[in-house]
Amino acid sequence: DAAILRRDVVKGLLKMKLLPRLRYILEVWRPPVGVVDCVLEVLGRVCRHSLQAASEVCYCPRLMNVIFEEFLPLVWPESEASGSTLAHGRPQPLAVKLALLLCCAGRHLAAHLVFHYKLMEVLIRFSVPQPSEPELGLPASEAHDMCVWSLRTWNVLLGYGLGTNAFRDTYSEFLKQFHSLSCNGVSELDAPQAERCAAILELMGSAVNVAGVTENDLRTLGQTTVVG
């Protein structure tokens, strides 16, 4: 293990059971939000290393369960979403970013998250309402990050032929958001608004590209063997 660690830090840490240790920290220790963010950043760095490393993250026993149940809930107490040092039971933007990195690593990983962890429900929950709407009940910066990372993740899924029906059902909401953001001109947008506008535009562009694919090709794209 020491020799592997010298040659490749990520591969060496994986051999030393890094992922079960990180899962234990999240699942049993339940640390404050700063530590949770550090753990999610480390997991994201592992996903960027290689497809094999990303697969180990995705299929590590109970790890994704903890991520989705604790850090990507669809409902949460409003009192837990504002100014709390507790991370568990409330949405964490870096958890969406981790899902994005896993989806970027490979289509089979994206399909695994969609079909086993209801990723589409998460993306709809955080991208369809505008971040400024009280419905989310999150601080403005967190709501913005949740929205933008969700839009980018959905964009990747569309490239795989996943999430097309959900987009068809919600595209009118994205059109409303885009019109609301751009009605006064792009030059009038602040940085977060411009970032969200760009993410919506990219998502709609991907949807147009998918619409140009034949139905048979799209069905082939959407057929994925899910492991686990």
TAHU-V182433 format. One record per helix or strand. SS is the DSSP state (H for helix, E for strand). FROM is the first residue (numbers start at 1). TO is the last residue. If there is no record, write none. Layout:
# TAHU-V182433
ss->[SS,SS]
from->[FROM,FROM]
to->[TO,TO]
This chain:
# TAHU-V182433
ss->[H,H,H,E,H,H,H,H,E,H,H,H,H,H,H,H,H]
from->[2,9,18,32,33,51,63,78,86,93,107,119,140,164,186,191,215]
to->[7,15,29,32,49,59,71,80,86,105,117,127,159,182,188,211,222]
